[in-house]
Amino acid sequence: MIVQSYHIVLADDHDMMRQGLRRMLEGKSDLEVIGEAADGLELLNLLDSYQLTPHLVILDITMPNLGGIEATRRIKMTYPEVKVLILTIHKDQEYLHEAFSAGAEGYLLKEDVQTELFPAIETIRRGGVYVSPLLSENSTLGNH
């Protein structure tokens, strides 16, 4: 049986973060990083210019030129089928709610990335909603 590759685009203004994520993701045979961007505008241009249609975009909230929340809104308007996982340092519930209001399917804290990245991707891949364990206890949004 051939497993279809799950295509992912990464957007974070820190090159080291993108490289680390790419290495983690490429360790799984069914996950493929098909693009990277350093900010929200570059991400949108990547999606538009190259007709890249990933299954999932993993992006930071705080990026220059266009932040992750607004980038999520624009992705969802143009590519509603693309799933979005916010990967951030922000523990503030306001950011969490803004991310989901913008259309994100997941919210993962960078401090949880080592243990929770793959569960987050799998939850979103199955059509669920994912919230970092550190935040889900205090949130009305739970992991499904």
Backbone hydrogen bonds, N-H to C=O, Kabsch-Sander energy under -0.5 kcal/mol:
donor,donor_aa,acceptor,acceptor_aa,energy
3,V,1,M,-0.5
4,Q,2,I,-0.5
6,Y,30,D,-3.4
7,H,5,S,-0.7
8,I,32,E,-2.8
9,V,56,L,-2.0
10,L,35,G,-2.2
11,A,58,I,-2.5
12,D,37,A,-1.9
15,D,13,D,-0.7
18,R,14,H,-2.0
19,Q,15,D,-2.7
20,G,16,M,-2.4
21,L,17,M,-2.5
22,R,18,R,-2.8
23,R,19,Q,-2.4
24,M,20,G,-2.2
25,L,21,L,-3.0
26,E,22,R,-2.8
27,G,23,R,-0.6
27,G,24,M,-0.9
28,K,25,L,-1.8
29,S,27,G,-0.5
31,L,28,K,-1.4
32,E,6,Y,-2.4
34,I,8,I,-2.7
34,I,32,E,-0.7
35,G,8,I,-0.8
37,A,10,L,-2.1
40,G,64,P,-0.7
40,G,66,L,-1.6
43,L,39,D,-2.0
44,L,40,G,-2.4
45,N,41,L,-2.6
46,L,42,E,-2.4
47,L,43,L,-2.4
48,D,44,L,-2.6
49,S,45,N,-3.5
50,Y,46,L,-1.5
52,L,46,L,-0.8
53,T,51,Q,-0.5
55,H,7,H,-1.9
56,L,7,H,-1.9
57,V,83,K,-2.4
58,I,9,V,-2.7
59,L,57,V,-0.6
59,L,85,L,-2.1
60,D,11,A,-1.9
63,M,61,I,-1.1
66,L,64,P,-2.8
68,G,61,I,-2.5
71,A,67,G,-2.2
72,T,68,G,-2.2
73,R,69,I,-2.1
74,R,70,E,-2.3
75,I,71,A,-2.6
76,K,72,T,-2.6
77,M,73,R,-1.6
78,T,74,R,-2.0
79,Y,75,I,-3.9
82,V,79,Y,-1.9
83,K,55,H,-2.6
85,L,57,V,-2.9
86,I,84,V,-0.5
86,I,106,G,-2.8
87,L,59,L,-2.8
88,T,108,L,-2.4
95,Y,92,D,-0.6
96,L,92,D,-1.7
97,H,93,Q,-2.7
98,E,94,E,-2.4
99,A,95,Y,-2.7
100,F,96,L,-2.0
101,S,97,H,-2.4
102,A,98,E,-1.9
103,G,99,A,-0.6
103,G,100,F,-0.7
104,A,99,A,-2.4
105,E,84,V,-2.4
106,G,84,V,-1.5
107,Y,130,Y,-1.8
108,L,86,I,-3.5
110,K,88,T,-3.0
112,D,109,L,-1.8
113,V,110,K,-1.3
115,T,112,D,-0.7
116,E,112,D,-2.9
117,L,113,V,-1.6
120,A,116,E,-2.5
121,I,117,L,-2.5
122,E,118,F,-2.6
123,T,119,P,-2.4
124,I,120,A,-2.3
125,R,121,I,-2.8
126,R,122,E,-1.8
127,G,124,I,-1.7
128,G,123,T,-2.9
130,Y,105,E,-2.3
132,S,107,Y,-2.4
135,L,132,S,-1.7
136,S,132,S,-2.5
137,E,133,P,-1.0
138,N,135,L,-1.1
139,S,136,S,-0.7
142,G,140,T,-0.6
144,H,129,V,-2.0
